[in-house]
Amino acid sequence: MNKVALVTGGSRGIGFGIAEKLAAEKWDLVINGVREEVAVAEPLAALRKHGVRVGYARGDVGSAEGRKAIYAATHAFCGSELARDGSSSSGFKSQVSGFLLVNNAGVAPKVRADLLETSEESYDYVVNTNLRGVFFLTQAFARDMVAAKKADPKFAAYIISITSISATVVSINRGEYCIAKAGLSMMSQLFAARLGADGIPVYEVRPGVIKTDMTAGVTEKYDKLIAGGLNIQPRWGYPDDVGKAVAALSRGDFPFSTGQVVMVDGGLVVPRL
Ligand SMILES: NC(=O)c1ccc[n+]([C@@H]2O[C@H](COP(=O)([O-])OP(=O)(O)OC[C@H]3O[C@@H](n4cnc5c(N)ncnc54)[C@H](OP(=O)(O)O)[C@@H]3O)[C@@H](O)[C@H]2O)c1
């Protein structure tokens, strides 16, 4: 019997950093991404070195079809049966002692455009992936977690969503991203309120500037900003920093803190004079 974590967007970047920390803490893992499984053989092999089971659930979080595929692959990994239409499951069976959903997958706008130039296409792409998709994926797994908790109060269930300082810090050249992350922050509080009585803690982890493929195109800009005092801690953040926060939350070290935000931003949002 083991606990299982689904890390969306766990194939690289922050998600992989989270997956590595969870693997070290002996969570079996389902990793999600949009690329074919052959393309992610390396990260999957690296995670398996921790001696845990690792599966891959390919699918676009932003599409109903993609979420259905992620849901089905995750339940197949857990040994649960799916309803004929794939929309619900038999719940987590006795071979799974806990389930952690890490909502990490997310995209930046393909083009950073001024607020007055933001296209509907970019708005839909970013909000669909980073907010709408995450809401409905969370809803699907939350139903299963509630059922599992009812059947066995010792079942360990957690939901952790990776938002961004963009939930509160304005960037007028990627407004759709800020709107999606602000919405995701509210989503985290909503699920915390809905699931509190069911014994399912829900947390938000809010990173600052983290070195990944997502920020690769703006390295120079952030190098300069960090050197100029953007963060209180004068360095880039790394996927490992976010992974450590998620590992601490899912270890059960914050049992009376549901609905809270854990900042992983090197002090970026601390007001200074
Ligand atoms: N980097 C930062 O500075 C920063 C700061 C604050 C918050 N964040 C947030 O942290 C999360 C991870 O960011 P990152 O920097 O690690 O990004 P990244 O390096 O671009 O990696 C993105 C990950 O998400 C997956 N992915 C992308 N679109 C997807 C979709 N539609 N459905 C399922 N999976 C998808 C990718 O899968 P493939 O490998 O298959 O492409 C990859 O695993 C995002 O939510 C981002 O908004 C990042």
The ligand as a MOL file (V3000), in Angstrom:
LIG
                    3D

  0  0  0     0  0            999 V3000
M  V30 BEGIN CTAB
M  V30 COUNTS 48 52 0 0 0
M  V30 BEGIN ATOM
M  V30 1 N 9.2090 29.6520 -13.9720 0
M  V30 2 C 8.7350 30.6190 -13.1890 0
M  V30 3 O 9.3890 31.6510 -12.9530 0
M  V30 4 C 7.3810 30.4790 -12.5380 0
M  V30 5 C 7.0640 31.3920 -11.5260 0
M  V30 6 C 5.8320 31.2840 -10.8810 0
M  V30 7 C 4.9600 30.2880 -11.2440 0
M  V30 8 N 5.2880 29.4090 -12.2490 0 CHG=1
M  V30 9 C 4.3030 28.3760 -12.5630 0
M  V30 10 O 4.8470 27.1110 -12.2660 0
M  V30 11 C 4.3130 26.1230 -13.1530 0
M  V30 12 C 5.4480 25.3890 -13.8540 0
M  V30 13 O 6.2090 26.3460 -14.5630 0
M  V30 14 P 7.6280 26.0000 -15.2130 0
M  V30 15 O 8.4150 27.2550 -15.1870 0
M  V30 16 O 8.1870 24.7650 -14.6080 0 CHG=-1
M  V30 17 O 7.1730 25.7270 -16.7200 0
M  V30 18 P 7.9140 24.9320 -17.8960 0
M  V30 19 O 9.3710 24.8430 -17.6140 0
M  V30 20 O 7.4690 25.6050 -19.1480 0
M  V30 21 O 7.2740 23.4550 -17.8060 0
M  V30 22 C 5.9280 23.3100 -18.0670 0
M  V30 23 C 5.4600 21.9300 -17.6980 0
M  V30 24 O 4.0350 21.8920 -17.8670 0
M  V30 25 C 3.6960 20.9560 -18.8650 0
M  V30 26 N 2.5840 21.4930 -19.6420 0
M  V30 27 C 2.5470 22.6110 -20.3940 0
M  V30 28 N 1.3240 22.7950 -20.9060 0
M  V30 29 C 0.5750 21.7690 -20.4690 0
M  V30 30 C -0.7750 21.3980 -20.6530 0
M  V30 31 N -1.6000 22.1180 -21.4130 0
M  V30 32 N -1.2370 20.2740 -20.0500 0
M  V30 33 C -0.4090 19.5060 -19.2830 0
M  V30 34 N 0.8860 19.8160 -19.0810 0
M  V30 35 C 1.3630 20.9360 -19.6560 0
M  V30 36 C 4.9490 20.7320 -19.6950 0
M  V30 37 O 4.8770 19.4570 -20.3090 0
M  V30 38 P 5.8420 19.0290 -21.5480 0
M  V30 39 O 7.1850 18.7420 -20.9470 0
M  V30 40 O 5.1730 17.8290 -22.1170 0
M  V30 41 O 5.8520 20.2020 -22.5010 0
M  V30 42 C 6.0170 20.8420 -18.6060 0
M  V30 43 O 6.0840 19.6560 -17.8680 0
M  V30 44 C 3.3850 26.8870 -14.0940 0
M  V30 45 O 2.0660 26.8100 -13.6270 0
M  V30 46 C 3.8930 28.3090 -14.0200 0
M  V30 47 O 2.8810 29.2370 -14.3250 0
M  V30 48 C 6.4730 29.4750 -12.8970 0
M  V30 END ATOM
M  V30 BEGIN BOND
M  V30 1 1 1 2
M  V30 2 2 2 3
M  V30 3 1 2 4
M  V30 4 1 4 5
M  V30 5 2 4 48
M  V30 6 2 5 6
M  V30 7 1 6 7
M  V30 8 2 7 8
M  V30 9 1 8 9
M  V30 10 1 8 48
M  V30 11 1 9 10
M  V30 12 1 9 46
M  V30 13 1 10 11
M  V30 14 1 11 12
M  V30 15 1 11 44
M  V30 16 1 12 13
M  V30 17 1 13 14
M  V30 18 2 14 15
M  V30 19 1 14 16
M  V30 20 1 14 17
M  V30 21 1 17 18
M  V30 22 2 18 19
M  V30 23 1 18 20
M  V30 24 1 18 21
M  V30 25 1 21 22
M  V30 26 1 22 23
M  V30 27 1 23 24
M  V30 28 1 23 42
M  V30 29 1 24 25
M  V30 30 1 25 26
M  V30 31 1 25 36
M  V30 32 1 26 27
M  V30 33 1 26 35
M  V30 34 2 27 28
M  V30 35 1 28 29
M  V30 36 1 29 30
M  V30 37 2 29 35
M  V30 38 1 30 31
M  V30 39 2 30 32
M  V30 40 1 32 33
M  V30 41 2 33 34
M  V30 42 1 34 35
M  V30 43 1 36 37
M  V30 44 1 36 42
M  V30 45 1 37 38
M  V30 46 2 38 39
M  V30 47 1 38 40
M  V30 48 1 38 41
M  V30 49 1 42 43
M  V30 50 1 44 45
M  V30 51 1 44 46
M  V30 52 1 46 47
M  V30 END BOND
M  V30 END CTAB
M  END
